[in-house]
């Protein structure tokens, strides 16, 4: 299954978080952070090929930016699959 890279995506790689800050045709600018809340981290620029190799062992975290219209119900709320009331 292939995933489409998008600016703003956050990935968990080991104990660190990787956020895509700039996405071009052949290269990716990303920020590596130890804590998402503080937002402090280091910026890196690499080829898209090397970045995809880095993500092979990472997990995509779902954020508000990656929520699609299919995840919204008629009221505009994000559906919570798996939640019981």
PEDA-V547608 format. One record per backbone hydrogen bond with DSSP energy under -1.0 kcal/mol. CO is the residue of the C=O (numbers start at 1). NH is the residue of the N-H. E is the energy in kcal/mol with one decimal. If there is no record, write none. Layout:
# PEDA-V547608
CO,NH,E + CO,NH,E
This chain:
# PEDA-V547608
6,9,-1.8 + 9,20,-2.1 + 10,61,-2.9 + 11,18,-3.1 + 12,59,-2.2 + 13,16,-2.0 + 16,13,-3.0 + 17,33,-2.9 + 18,11,-3.0 + 19,31,-2.4 + 20,8,-2.7 + 22,29,-3.2 + 26,48,-2.3 + 27,24,-2.5 + 28,46,-2.3 + 29,21,-2.4 + 29,22,-2.1 + 30,44,-2.9 + 31,19,-2.5 + 32,42,-1.8 + 33,17,-3.4 + 35,39,-1.4 + 42,32,-2.5 + 44,30,-2.5 + 46,28,-3.0 + 47,51,-2.3 + 48,52,-2.3 + 49,53,-1.6 + 50,54,-1.8 + 51,55,-1.8 + 55,58,-2.0 + 59,12,-3.1 + 68,71,-1.4 + 69,72,-1.4 + 71,79,-3.1 + 73,76,-1.6 + 77,73,-2.1 + 80,83,-1.4
